[in-house]
């Protein structure tokens, strides 16, 4: 006679993140720079960033340069335990 133990499967807990105002401000500033100020000289051609879009307000920007598309992701490092700021 064998016994089979039934295991319940639980879903992953959804963790809510605290909003990071500084990180969001950096994302908006970078998107504004890419949209309005970004110009590059590549092989004697002046190229601008096009179609700048904030895809996630706290971390990701999507944009085009010429025919290629790029994603820019901002990652904030954790503060050290002995840091003076919080």
Residue, then its C-alpha position, 0 to 999 in steps of 0.5 A: x500500500x502506498x500513500x501519496x501526499x497531496x501538495x497544495x500549489x500556491x501562486x506567487x505573492x504579488x509585491x507592491x513596490x514603493x514609488x521612487x520619485x527620484x527614479x521617475x524624475x530621472x526617467x522623465x529627464x532622460x526622455x526629455x533629453x532624448x526627444x529634444x536635445x539628442x543629436x549625434x554625428x555618425x559618419x558625417x551625418x547628423x542623426x536625431x533620436x525619434x519616437x521617444x516613448x516612456x514604456x514604464x514610468x519608473x524604469x524604461x524608455x523606448x526610442x529609435x535612432x535612424x532605422x534601429x530601435x533601442x530600450x534604455x532601462x534605469x536600474x537603481x542600486x540598493x543603498x548600503x546599510x551604513x548609508x546616510x541617506x534613505 
